[in-house]
Amino acid sequence: MTPSHAASADTTHNDDDASQRWLFAYFTPETEKEGEQVRFAVNSGPDARTWIPLNDGNPILISDVGERGARDPFIFRDHTRDKFVVLATDLRVATDGDWDRAEHRGSRSILVWESEDLMTWSGPRLVPIAREDAGNAWAPKAFWSIERDAWLVFFASSLPGIGEAGSDYQRMFVTETADFASFSAPVLYLDLGKSVIDVTFLQVGQWCYRFSATSRPAGSPEDDAFVFVERGRSLLDPDFEPWVVAAGKGDIRQGEGPAVVLPSDGSAPLLLIDEFGLSGYHLFEAADPELREWKHVHDAVLPPRARHGSLLAITPEEHARLLRRR
């Protein structure tokens, strides 16, 4: 694949007043009743500080295929087919609590749901996506490539026996699709020599910002297990430059699952970071035009126990329609 310009599905917005409407897709932990399934919430004010869980906080999308769990949902508009799409990780940790199995012998497929109105969904479809020698396929996210005229899907995979001293760790891969039914062979996208997961993007003017998360293995730097930010020119730019080492550090103790959006009213970009294993999602706001500083929004109240998810800008009509299923 060659470098291409990015049009992030995360930044789709279409609003006609001062209030921005958002749909938040997320899951809850394996320790919760009906956890590891997809839930929805919509914001209840003019910004992203307060939220209304839909369906009384119960799952909206439930996986009955593969491992029968759905984690890390990513929701976006497929403008080429006039559909909404949710991608998710096919994983249920509650079954045995075995993370070693999940990472090294888990599913190599992802879950796909589709809808024309955000209300009625088809699926899930279980779609193979990872390499045959991969142990898993985690946190798939889709972004449109203008130059390639296709969707690029980024996801994390563990490869056995590769790396320093034969160790394995999570690397980011990318594949291409037009219909989310068939995919090209995955290509290695990002290898840090240690686990990297949860890649997502935000296009702001001429710059493409890449958000990722690292793990914290024994002996690793204290800035690991946080979200880091890089800046490049396109999704596939081979020369992204480091931008923010550990976003949110000092306000949270660790972070992953970044979800980032650009409000349509010209206000600062918003970033959600999951303080996994602790207090869950926190909201941050860019404090400078170049996105070097992120300010913690202390009064934000996210849906209870929300874990790694995504944000979609929606219209007032879509917002009202979703509220009717509350």
Secondary structure, DSSP 4 states (H G I P E B T S, - for coil): -----EEEGGG----SSSPPEEEEEEE--TTSTT-SSBEEEEESSSSSSBEEESGGG--SB---STTS-EEEEEEEEETTTTEEEEEEEE--GGGT--HHHHHHHS-SEEEEEEESSSSSEEEEEEEE-S-TT-S--EEEEEEEETTTTEEEEEEEEE-TT-SGGG---EEEEEEEESSSSS-PPPEEEE--SS-EEEEEEEEETTEEEEEEEE---TT--TT-SSEEEEEESSTT-TT-EEEEEEETBTTBS--EEEEEE--TTS---EEEEEETTTTEEEEEEE-STTS--EEE-TT-BPPTT-EEEEEEEE-HHHHHHHHTT-
